[in-house]
């Protein structure tokens, strides 16, 4: 079953999640659809949006909400981005403490709340 929300509904959900401190969890539950990723550059240009910010949010949203680890290669494949670009996004998300990186396994996951 597919549930589609309008832009106002999405805004309400994200606003409520942000207000409850669960914004990260709300974004992490988004499903990443390759057709959405393919449309990002065109939509960003038409709507005068930051393509890079949108891609970063989609990269963040692509991580499983259950906290399981993801390799760089798997993340890049899912996002349809080169590994070098994906690495920059993931490194940034680690730096701002939204993701965790395990250097021993070279994997990433959503940061656990303290």
N, CA, C and O atoms as a printed pandas DataFrame, in Angstrom:
     atom_number atom_name residue_name chain_id  residue_number  x_coord  y_coord  z_coord
0              1         N          UNK        A               1    0.845   -1.166    0.000
1              2        CA          UNK        A               1    0.000    0.000    0.000
2              3         C          UNK        A               1    0.894    1.233    0.000
3              4         O          UNK        A               1    1.867    1.301    0.751
4              5         N          UNK        A               2    0.569    2.186   -0.827
5              6        CA          UNK        A               2    1.331    3.424   -0.923
6              7         C          UNK        A               2    0.472    4.570   -0.422
7              8         O          UNK        A               2   -0.668    4.744   -0.851
8              9         N          UNK        A               3    1.023    5.332    0.475
9             10        CA          UNK        A               3    0.336    6.487    1.030
10            11         C          UNK        A               3    1.046    7.733    0.536
11            12         O          UNK        A               3    2.241    7.907    0.776
12            13         N          UNK        A               4    0.325    8.591   -0.145
13            14        CA          UNK        A               4    0.918    9.821   -0.644
14            15         C          UNK        A               4    0.388   11.006    0.164
15            16         O          UNK        A               4   -0.813   11.133    0.402
16            17         N          UNK        A               5    1.309   11.859    0.575
17            18        CA          UNK        A               5    0.947   13.060    1.311
18            19         C          UNK        A               5    1.196   14.274    0.445
19            20         O          UNK        A               5    2.147   14.304   -0.336
20            21         N          UNK        A               6    0.342   15.278    0.583
21            22        CA          UNK        A               6    0.562   16.538   -0.095
22            23         C          UNK        A               6    1.662   17.321    0.611
23            24         O          UNK        A               6    2.064   16.978    1.723
24            25         N          UNK        A               7    2.145   18.374   -0.041
25            26        CA          UNK        A               7    3.255   19.140    0.530
26            27         C          UNK        A               7    2.888   19.753    1.883
27            28         O          UNK        A               7    3.736   19.832    2.771
28            29         N          UNK        A               8    1.649   20.183    2.047
29            30        CA          UNK        A               8    1.234   20.743    3.343
30            31         C          UNK        A               8    1.218   19.667    4.425
31            32         O          UNK        A               8    1.591   19.927    5.570
32            33         N          UNK        A               9    0.793   18.474    4.067
33            34        CA          UNK        A               9    0.768   17.375    5.029
34            35         C          UNK        A               9    2.182   16.977    5.443
35            36         O          UNK        A               9    2.443   16.725    6.619
36            37         N          UNK        A              10    3.091   16.922    4.471
37            38        CA          UNK        A              10    4.477   16.609    4.783
38            39         C          UNK        A              10    5.054   17.667    5.712
39            40         O          UNK        A              10    5.744   17.344    6.678
40            41         N          UNK        A              11    4.770   18.933    5.417
41            42        CA          UNK        A              11    5.255   20.023    6.258
42            43         C          UNK        A              11    4.724   19.884    7.685
43            44         O          UNK        A              11    5.464   20.112    8.642
44            45         N          UNK        A              12    3.461   19.515    7.836
45            46        CA          UNK        A              12    2.880   19.332    9.165
46            47         C          UNK        A              12    3.553   18.192    9.916
47            48         O          UNK        A              12    3.847   18.317   11.105
48            49         N          UNK        A              13    3.798   17.078    9.227
49            50        CA          UNK        A              13    4.442   15.929    9.869
50            51         C          UNK        A              13    5.848   16.309   10.317
51            52         O          UNK        A              13    6.230   16.032   11.454
52            53         N          UNK        A              14    6.624   16.942    9.436
53            54        CA          UNK        A              14    7.991   17.313    9.782
54            55         C          UNK        A              14    8.026   18.360   10.882
55            56         O          UNK        A              14    8.897   18.329   11.751
56            57         N          UNK        A              15    7.072   19.293   10.842
57            58        CA          UNK        A              15    7.003   20.314   11.884
58            59         C          UNK        A              15    6.700   19.675   13.238
59            60         O          UNK        A              15    7.309   20.027   14.248
60            61         N          UNK        A              16    5.765   18.745   13.251
61            62        CA          UNK        A              16    5.415   18.066   14.501
62            63         C          UNK        A              16    6.597   17.244   15.011
63            64         O          UNK        A              16    6.875   17.218   16.209
64            65         N          UNK        A              17    7.285   16.575   14.093
65            66        CA          UNK        A              17    8.444   15.775   14.493
66            67         C          UNK        A              17    9.553   16.657   15.032
67            68         O          UNK        A              17   10.200   16.312   16.021
68            69         N          UNK        A              18    9.775   17.789   14.393
69            70        CA          UNK        A              18   10.821   18.706   14.856
70            71         C          UNK        A              18   10.477   19.243   16.240
71            72         O          UNK        A              18   11.353   19.398   17.090
72            73         N          UNK        A              19    9.202   19.523   16.457
73            74        CA          UNK        A              19    8.768   20.041   17.750
74            75         C          UNK        A              19    8.889   19.017   18.857
75            76         O          UNK        A              19    9.055   19.373   20.024
76            77         N          UNK        A              20    8.807   17.748   18.499
77            78        CA          UNK        A              20    8.900   16.700   19.524
78            79         C          UNK        A              20   10.323   16.202   19.708
79            80         O          UNK        A              20   10.577   15.327   20.536
80            81         N          UNK        A              21   11.260   16.762   18.933
81            82        CA          UNK        A              21   12.649   16.331   19.039
82            83         C          UNK        A              21   12.955   15.081   18.227
83            84         O          UNK        A              21   14.047   14.523   18.332
84            85         N          UNK        A              22   12.001   14.638   17.420
85            86        CA          UNK        A              22   12.183   13.425   16.629
86            87         C          UNK        A              22   12.323   13.707   15.146
87            88         O          UNK        A              22   11.937   12.879   14.320
88            89         N          UNK        A              23   12.867   14.855   14.796
89            90        CA          UNK        A              23   13.022   15.231   13.391
90            91         C          UNK        A              23   13.891   14.217   12.656
91            92         O          UNK        A              23   13.577   13.831   11.530
92            93         N          UNK        A              24   14.977   13.785   13.281
93            94        CA          UNK        A              24   15.879   12.809   12.663
94            95         C          UNK        A              24   15.125   11.524   12.344
95            96         O          UNK        A              24   15.268   10.965   11.256
96            97         N          UNK        A              25   14.333   11.064   13.286
97            98        CA          UNK        A              25   13.578    9.836   13.087
98            99         C          UNK        A              25   12.548   10.003   11.978
99           100         O          UNK        A              25   12.326    9.083   11.190
100          101         N          UNK        A              26   11.921   11.167   11.914
101          102        CA          UNK        A              26   10.931   11.409   10.861
102          103         C          UNK        A              26   11.585   11.338    9.490
103          104         O          UNK        A              26   11.054   10.699    8.581
104          105         N          UNK        A              27   12.728   11.987    9.333
105          106        CA          UNK        A              27   13.419   11.957    8.045
106          107         C          UNK        A              27   13.931   10.567    7.726
107          108         O          UNK        A              27   13.890   10.149    6.569
108          109         N          UNK        A              28   14.406    9.848    8.715
109          110        CA          UNK        A              28   14.994    8.538    8.448
110          111         C          UNK        A              28   13.948    7.533    7.997
111          112         O          UNK        A              28   14.293    6.502    7.420
112          113         N          UNK        A              29   12.699    7.809    8.245
113          114        CA          UNK        A              29   11.652    6.897    7.820
114          115         C          UNK        A              29   11.181    7.119    6.403
115          116         O          UNK        A              29   10.349    6.360    5.907
116          117         N          UNK        A              30   11.692    8.143    5.737
117          118        CA          UNK        A              30   11.288    8.407    4.370
118          119         C          UNK        A              30   11.800    7.322    3.454
119          120         O          UNK        A              30   12.897    6.796    3.643
120          121         N          UNK        A              31   11.013    6.997    2.482
121          122        CA          UNK        A              31   11.438    6.015    1.486
122          123         C          UNK        A              31   12.105    6.749    0.344
123          124         O          UNK        A              31   11.561    7.723   -0.177
124          125         N          UNK        A              32   13.275    6.288   -0.048
125          126        CA          UNK        A              32   14.007    6.923   -1.133
126          127         C          UNK        A              32   13.639    6.227   -2.425
127          128         O          UNK        A              32   13.941    5.049   -2.618
128          129         N          UNK        A              33   12.995    6.950   -3.291
129          130        CA          UNK        A              33   12.557    6.429   -4.573
130          131         C          UNK        A              33   13.489    6.973   -5.648
131          132         O          UNK        A              33   13.721    8.180   -5.708
132          133         N          UNK        A              34   14.019    6.109   -6.488
133          134        CA          UNK        A              34   14.978    6.526   -7.499
134          135         C          UNK        A              34   14.385    7.560   -8.449
135          136         O          UNK        A              34   15.119    8.390   -8.986
136          137         N          UNK        A              35   13.063    7.525   -8.668
137          138        CA          UNK        A              35   12.457    8.519   -9.557
138          139         C          UNK        A              35   12.495    9.907   -8.915
139          140         O          UNK        A              35   12.603   10.917   -9.612
140          141         N          UNK        A              36   12.405    9.951   -7.586
141          142        CA          UNK        A              36   12.520   11.227   -6.884
142          143         C          UNK        A              36   13.939   11.745   -7.010
143          144         O          UNK        A              36   14.150   12.928   -7.276
144          145         N          UNK        A              37   14.922   10.861   -6.819
145          146        CA          UNK        A              37   16.315   11.275   -6.934
146          147         C          UNK        A              37   16.620   11.781   -8.336
147          148         O          UNK        A              37   17.313   12.785   -8.497
148          149         N          UNK        A              38   16.112   11.098   -9.343
149          150        CA          UNK        A              38   16.367   11.506  -10.718
150          151         C          UNK        A              38   15.739   12.866  -11.022
151          152         O          UNK        A              38   16.257   13.626  -11.839
152          153         N          UNK        A              39   14.626   13.167  -10.364
153          154        CA          UNK        A              39   13.928   14.426  -10.616
154          155         C          UNK        A              39   14.489   15.593   -9.809
155          156         O          UNK        A              39   14.141   16.743  -10.075
156          157         N          UNK        A              40   15.349   15.322   -8.834
157          158        CA          UNK        A              40   15.866   16.401   -7.980
158          159         C          UNK        A              40   16.503   17.550   -8.746
159          160         O          UNK        A              40   16.139   18.703   -8.515
160          161         N          UNK        A              41   17.440   17.280   -9.648
161          162        CA          UNK        A              41   18.071   18.412  -10.336
162          163         C          UNK        A              41   17.069   19.281  -11.083
163          164         O          UNK        A              41   17.130   20.509  -11.013
164          165         N          UNK        A              42   16.153   18.646  -11.792
165          166        CA          UNK        A              42   15.158   19.394  -12.558
166          167         C          UNK        A              42   14.216   20.164  -11.636
167          168         O          UNK        A              42   13.956   21.347  -11.856
168          169         N          UNK        A              43   13.703   19.490  -10.605
169          170        CA          UNK        A              43   12.792   20.142   -9.666
170          171         C          UNK        A              43   13.474   21.280   -8.919
171          172         O          UNK        A              43   12.876   22.336   -8.714
172          173         N          UNK        A              44   14.707   21.072   -8.517
173          174        CA          UNK        A              44   15.433   22.114   -7.790
174          175         C          UNK        A              44   15.584   23.352   -8.655
175          176         O          UNK        A              44   15.428   24.475   -8.176
176          177         N          UNK        A              45   15.888   23.146   -9.922
177          178        CA          UNK        A              45   16.055   24.278  -10.843
178          179         C          UNK        A              45   14.734   25.013  -11.051
179          180         O          UNK        A              45   14.684   26.242  -10.995
180          181         N          UNK        A              46   13.674   24.262  -11.288
181          182        CA          UNK        A              46   12.359   24.858  -11.530
182          183         C          UNK        A              46   11.875   25.622  -10.297
183          184         O          UNK        A              46   11.357   26.734  -10.410
184          185         N          UNK        A              47   12.047   25.023   -9.133
185          186        CA          UNK        A              47   11.527   25.623   -7.902
186          187         C          UNK        A              47   12.530   26.541   -7.209
187          188         O          UNK        A              47   12.240   27.100   -6.151
188          189         N          UNK        A              48   13.710   26.695   -7.808
189          190        CA          UNK        A              48   14.774   27.531   -7.261
190          191         C          UNK        A              48   15.165   27.070   -5.853
191          192         O          UNK        A              48   15.252   27.861   -4.914
192          193         N          UNK        A              49   15.396   25.756   -5.747
193          194        CA          UNK        A              49   15.771   25.152   -4.475
194          195         C          UNK        A              49   17.246   24.763   -4.508
195          196         O          UNK        A              49   17.848   24.686   -5.578
196          197         N          UNK        A              50   17.808   24.527   -3.365
197          198        CA          UNK        A              50   19.186   24.064   -3.262
198          199         C          UNK        A              50   19.244   22.565   -3.529
199          200         O          UNK        A              50   18.818   21.757   -2.703
200          201         N          UNK        A              51   19.769   22.211   -4.680
201          202        CA          UNK        A              51   19.878   20.798   -5.048
202          203         C          UNK        A              51   20.772   20.049   -4.057
203          204         O          UNK        A              51   20.475   18.917   -3.675
204          205         N          UNK        A              52   21.855   20.684   -3.649
205          206        CA          UNK        A              52   22.772   20.039   -2.722
206          207         C          UNK        A              52   22.098   19.753   -1.379
207          208         O          UNK        A              52   22.269   18.674   -0.811
208          209         N          UNK        A              53   21.340   20.714   -0.880
209          210        CA          UNK        A              53   20.642   20.489    0.390
210          211         C          UNK        A              53   19.639   19.356    0.241
211          212         O          UNK        A              53   19.544   18.494    1.115
212          213         N          UNK        A              54   18.894   19.347   -0.849
213          214        CA          UNK        A              54   17.931   18.273   -1.075
214          215         C          UNK        A              54   18.629   16.919   -1.146
215          216         O          UNK        A              54   18.143   15.944   -0.573
216          217         N          UNK        A              55   19.753   16.849   -1.835
217          218        CA          UNK        A              55   20.476   15.588   -1.941
218          219         C          UNK        A              55   21.009   15.154   -0.571
219          220         O          UNK        A              55   21.004   13.965   -0.252
220          221         N          UNK        A              56   21.463   16.103    0.227
221          222        CA          UNK        A              56   21.937   15.777    1.571
222          223         C          UNK        A              56   20.817   15.241    2.452
223          224         O          UNK        A              56   21.015   14.296    3.215
224          225         N          UNK        A              57   19.640   15.850    2.342
225          226        CA          UNK        A              57   18.495   15.370    3.118
226          227         C          UNK        A              57   18.072   13.979    2.679
227          228         O          UNK        A              57   17.721   13.135    3.504
228          229         N          UNK        A              58   18.107   13.748    1.376
229          230        CA          UNK        A              58   17.764   12.420    0.872
230          231         C          UNK        A              58   18.801   11.401    1.324
231          232         O          UNK        A              58   18.449   10.273    1.670
232          233         N          UNK        A              59   20.080   11.786    1.327
233          234        CA          UNK        A              59   21.133   10.881    1.812
234          235         C          UNK        A              59   20.866   10.517    3.268
235          236         O          UNK        A              59   20.962    9.349    3.647
236          237         N          UNK        A              60   20.539   11.498    4.071
237          238        CA          UNK        A              60   20.223   11.267    5.483
238          239         C          UNK        A              60   19.004   10.369    5.619
239          240         O          UNK        A              60   18.994    9.438    6.425
240          241         N          UNK        A              61   17.980   10.653    4.829
241          242        CA          UNK        A              61   16.730    9.903    4.916
242          243         C          UNK        A              61   16.876    8.463    4.445
243          244         O          UNK        A              61   16.030    7.622    4.747
244          245         N          UNK        A              62   17.940    8.173    3.710
245          246        CA          UNK        A              62   18.101    6.820    3.171
246          247         C          UNK        A              62   18.581    5.818    4.216
247          248         O          UNK        A              62   18.593    4.615    3.952
248          249         N          UNK        A              63   18.977    6.291    5.393
249          250        CA          UNK        A              63   19.484    5.364    6.417
250          251         C          UNK        A              63   18.327    4.701    7.155
251          252         O          UNK        A              63   17.336    5.353    7.483
252          253         N          UNK        A              64   18.459    3.401    7.413
253          254        CA          UNK        A              64   17.390    2.663    8.089
254          255         C          UNK        A              64   17.115    3.203    9.493
255          256         O          UNK        A              64   18.040    3.491   10.252
256          257         N          UNK        A              65   15.855    3.332    9.817
257          258        CA          UNK        A              65   15.453    3.831   11.134
258          259         C          UNK        A              65   15.805    2.857   12.251
259          260         O          UNK        A              65   15.855    3.239   13.420
260          261         N          UNK        A              66   16.051    1.594   11.889
261          262        CA          UNK        A              66   16.361    0.599   12.920
262          263         C          UNK        A              66   17.803    0.673   13.408
263          264         O          UNK        A              66   18.196   -0.107   14.276
264          265         N          UNK        A              67   18.601    1.595   12.868
265          266        CA          UNK        A              67   19.971    1.783   13.332
266          267         C          UNK        A              67   20.980    0.830   12.741
267          268         O          UNK        A              67   22.125    0.777   13.190
268          269         N          UNK        A              68   20.568    0.068   11.729
269          270        CA          UNK        A              68   21.524   -0.855   11.123
270          271         C          UNK        A              68   22.566   -0.086   10.306
271          272         O          UNK        A              68   22.308    1.004    9.794
272          273         N          UNK        A              69   23.737   -0.687   10.205
273          274        CA          UNK        A              69   24.861   -0.059    9.524
274          275         C          UNK        A              69   24.753   -0.223    8.018
275          276         O          UNK        A              69   24.199   -1.205    7.523
276          277         N          UNK        A              70   25.298    0.766    7.291
277          278        CA          UNK        A              70   25.284    0.775    5.832
278          279         C          UNK        A              70   26.692    1.119    5.356
279          280         O          UNK        A              70   27.334    2.014    5.907
280          281         N          UNK        A              71   27.167    0.417    4.346
281          282        CA          UNK        A              71   28.476    0.732    3.780
282          283         C          UNK        A              71   28.367    1.934    2.852
283          284         O          UNK        A              71   27.282    2.281    2.386
284          285         N          UNK        A              72   29.495    2.555    2.594
285          286        CA          UNK        A              72   29.537    3.680    1.660
286          287         C          UNK        A              72   29.071    3.228    0.285
287          288         O          UNK        A              72   28.303    3.924   -0.379
288          289         N          UNK        A              73   29.537    2.068   -0.134
289          290        CA          UNK        A              73   29.164    1.550   -1.456
290          291         C          UNK        A              73   27.651    1.336   -1.559
291          292         O          UNK        A              73   27.039    1.682   -2.570
292          293         N          UNK        A              74   27.055    0.769   -0.514
293          294        CA          UNK        A              74   25.604    0.535   -0.513
294          295         C          UNK        A              74   24.842    1.855   -0.530
295          296         O          UNK        A              74   23.850    1.996   -1.245
296          297         N          UNK        A              75   25.309    2.823    0.261
297          298        CA          UNK        A              75   24.640    4.135    0.285
298          299         C          UNK        A              75   24.744    4.813   -1.081
299          300         O          UNK        A              75   23.762    5.359   -1.583
300          301         N          UNK        A              76   25.931    4.776   -1.676
301          302        CA          UNK        A              76   26.121    5.397   -2.985
302          303         C          UNK        A              76   25.239    4.729   -4.034
303          304         O          UNK        A              76   24.640    5.402   -4.872
304          305         N          UNK        A              77   25.165    3.404   -3.980
305          306        CA          UNK        A              77   24.319    2.677   -4.930
306          307         C          UNK        A              77   22.853    3.027   -4.767
307          308         O          UNK        A              77   22.139    3.227   -5.749
308          309         N          UNK        A              78   22.416    3.097   -3.542
309          310        CA          UNK        A              78   21.003    3.423   -3.273
310          311         C          UNK        A              78   20.663    4.837   -3.725
311          312         O          UNK        A              78   19.573    5.097   -4.235
312          313         N          UNK        A              79   21.613    5.742   -3.528
313          314        CA          UNK        A              79   21.377    7.142   -3.879
314          315         C          UNK        A              79   21.667    7.444   -5.341
315          316         O          UNK        A              79   21.270    8.492   -5.850
316          317         N          UNK        A              80   22.357    6.531   -6.020
317          318        CA          UNK        A              80   22.704    6.771   -7.416
318          319         C          UNK        A              80   23.731    7.874   -7.571
319          320         O          UNK        A              80   23.737    8.595   -8.569
320          321         N          UNK        A              81   24.604    8.001   -6.574
321          322        CA          UNK        A              81   25.638    9.037   -6.580
322          323         C          UNK        A              81   27.007    8.371   -6.638
323          324         O          UNK        A              81   27.153    7.218   -6.234
324          325         N          UNK        A              82   28.013    9.092   -7.139
325          326        CA          UNK        A              82   29.372    8.564   -7.052
326          327         C          UNK        A              82   29.783    8.408   -5.585
327          328         O          UNK        A              82   29.309    9.138   -4.715
328          329         N          UNK        A              83   30.669    7.450   -5.328
329          330        CA          UNK        A              83   31.118    7.211   -3.956
330          331         C          UNK        A              83   31.765    8.440   -3.336
331          332         O          UNK        A              83   31.596    8.691   -2.143
332          333         N          UNK        A              84   32.503    9.208   -4.129
333          334        CA          UNK        A              84   33.178   10.391   -3.583
334          335         C          UNK        A              84   32.165   11.439   -3.119
335          336         O          UNK        A              84   32.349   12.062   -2.073
336          337         N          UNK        A              85   31.111   11.630   -3.883
337          338        CA          UNK        A              85   30.062   12.582   -3.496
338          339         C          UNK        A              85   29.330   12.084   -2.257
339          340         O          UNK        A              85   29.079   12.842   -1.320
340          341         N          UNK        A              86   28.993   10.800   -2.269
341          342        CA          UNK        A              86   28.301   10.206   -1.127
342          343         C          UNK        A              86   29.162   10.327    0.124
343          344         O          UNK        A              86   28.652   10.633    1.202
344          345         N          UNK        A              87   30.457   10.090   -0.010
345          346        CA          UNK        A              87   31.373   10.195    1.134
346          347         C          UNK        A              87   31.349   11.602    1.718
347          348         O          UNK        A              87   31.347   11.759    2.939
348          349         N          UNK        A              88   31.331   12.621    0.876
349          350        CA          UNK        A              88   31.273   14.008    1.380
350          351         C          UNK        A              88   29.984   14.253    2.152
351          352         O          UNK        A              88   30.003   14.865    3.220
352          353         N          UNK        A              89   28.874   13.780    1.620
353          354        CA          UNK        A              89   27.602   13.954    2.329
354          355         C          UNK        A              89   27.630   13.215    3.663
355          356         O          UNK        A              89   27.251   13.775    4.692
356          357         N          UNK        A              90   28.075   11.968    3.649
357          358        CA          UNK        A              90   28.085   11.182    4.883
358          359         C          UNK        A              90   29.072   11.753    5.897
359          360         O          UNK        A              90   28.783   11.775    7.093
360          361         N          UNK        A              91   30.218   12.208    5.439
361          362        CA          UNK        A              91   31.193   12.826    6.348
362          363         C          UNK        A              91   30.614   14.072    6.998
363          364         O          UNK        A              91   30.832   14.323    8.183
364          365         N          UNK        A              92   29.884   14.839    6.226
365          366        CA          UNK        A              92   29.232   16.041    6.775
366          367         C          UNK        A              92   28.190   15.651    7.807
367          368         O          UNK        A              92   28.111   16.267    8.870
368          369         N          UNK        A              93   27.389   14.633    7.507
369          370        CA          UNK        A              93   26.354   14.193    8.446
370          371         C          UNK        A              93   26.971   13.618    9.722
371          372         O          UNK        A              93   26.397   13.754   10.802
372          373         N          UNK        A              94   28.123   12.983    9.602
373          374        CA          UNK        A              94   28.844   12.508   10.798
374          375         C          UNK        A              94   29.337   13.707   11.592
375          376         O          UNK        A              94   29.195   13.750   12.814
376          377         N          UNK        A              95   29.914   14.675   10.900
377          378        CA          UNK        A              95   30.488   15.853   11.568
378          379         C          UNK        A              95   29.430   16.631   12.364
379          380         O          UNK        A              95   29.721   17.152   13.441
380          381         N          UNK        A              96   28.200   16.709   11.831
381          382        CA          UNK        A              96   27.138   17.434   12.543
382          383         C          UNK        A              96   26.342   16.499   13.456
383          384         O          UNK        A              96   25.289   16.865   13.977
384          385         N          UNK        A              97   26.865   15.295   13.636
385          386        CA          UNK        A              97   26.359   14.330   14.602
386          387         C          UNK        A              97   24.959   13.804   14.296
387          388         O          UNK        A              97   24.172   13.532   15.203
388          389         N          UNK        A              98   24.662   13.666   13.008
389          390        CA          UNK        A              98   23.410   13.026   12.619
390          391         C          UNK        A              98   23.633   11.551   12.291
391          392         O          UNK        A              98   22.721   10.734   12.419
392          393         N          UNK        A              99   24.846   11.219   11.871
393          394        CA          UNK        A              99   25.231    9.835   11.600
394          395         C          UNK        A              99   26.414    9.462   12.476
395          396         O          UNK        A              99   27.131   10.326   12.981
396          397         N          UNK        A             100   26.607    8.160   12.648
397          398        CA          UNK        A             100   27.785    7.616   13.312
398          399         C          UNK        A             100   28.592    6.855   12.267
399          400         O          UNK        A             100   28.029    6.260   11.348
400          401         N          UNK        A             101   29.903    6.877   12.413
401          402        CA          UNK        A             101   30.789    6.129   11.530
402          403         C          UNK        A             101   31.607    5.162   12.369
403          404         O          UNK        A             101   32.203    5.544   13.376
404          405         N          UNK        A             102   31.629    3.917   11.946
405          406        CA          UNK        A             102   32.446    2.913   12.614
406          407         C          UNK        A             102   33.693    2.708   11.758
407          408         O          UNK        A             102   33.629    2.050   10.720
408          409         N          UNK        A             103   34.831    3.269   12.188
409          410        CA          UNK        A             103   36.035    3.163   11.367
410          411         C          UNK        A             103   36.532    1.726   11.195
411          412         O          UNK        A             103   37.172    1.412   10.192
412          413         N          UNK        A             104   36.249    0.869   12.145
413          414        CA          UNK        A             104   36.705   -0.521   12.047
414          415         C          UNK        A             104   36.018   -1.255   10.894
415          416         O          UNK        A             104   36.657   -2.018   10.169
416          417         N          UNK        A             105   34.726   -1.022   10.730
417          418        CA          UNK        A             105   33.967   -1.692    9.666
418          419         C          UNK        A             105   33.716   -0.781    8.472
419          420         O          UNK        A             105   33.224   -1.223    7.433
420          421         N          UNK        A             106   34.060    0.494    8.629
421          422        CA          UNK        A             106   33.870    1.500    7.576
422          423         C          UNK        A             106   32.399    1.580    7.153
423          424         O          UNK        A             106   32.075    1.644    5.967
424          425         N          UNK        A             107   31.519    1.574    8.167
425          426        CA          UNK        A             107   30.085    1.650    7.923
426          427         C          UNK        A             107   29.493    2.846    8.663
427          428         O          UNK        A             107   30.124    3.434    9.540
428          429         N          UNK        A             108   28.275    3.183    8.286
429          430        CA          UNK        A             108   27.572    4.345    8.838
430          431         C          UNK        A             108   26.188    3.912    9.297
431          432         O          UNK        A             108   25.613    2.950    8.787
432          433         N          UNK        A             109   25.670    4.646   10.272
433          434        CA          UNK        A             109   24.287    4.435   10.715
434          435         C          UNK        A             109   23.781    5.728   11.338
435          436         O          UNK        A             109   24.554    6.647   11.607
436          437         N          UNK        A             110   22.469    5.786   11.563
437          438        CA          UNK        A             110   21.891    6.937   12.255
438          439         C          UNK        A             110   22.489    7.026   13.647
439          440         O          UNK        A             110   22.704    6.007   14.303
440          441         N          UNK        A             111   22.753    8.218   14.089
441          442        CA          UNK        A             111   23.316    8.425   15.427
442          443         C          UNK        A             111   22.256    8.114   16.463
443          444         O          UNK        A             111   21.107    8.544   16.363
444          445         N          UNK        A             112   22.668    7.365   17.445
445          446        CA          UNK        A             112   21.761    7.066   18.557
446          447         C          UNK        A             112   21.666    8.265   19.462
447          448         O          UNK        A             112   22.658    8.958   19.683
448          449         N          UNK        A             113   20.496    8.518   19.984
449          450        CA          UNK        A             113   20.324    9.626   20.926
450          451         C          UNK        A             113   21.072    9.319   22.207
451          452         O          UNK        A             113   21.102    8.172   22.654
452          453         N          UNK        A             114   21.687   10.359   22.813
453          454        CA          UNK        A             114   22.448   10.138   24.060
454          455         C          UNK        A             114   21.572    9.704   25.207
455          456         O          UNK        A             114   22.066    9.482   26.312
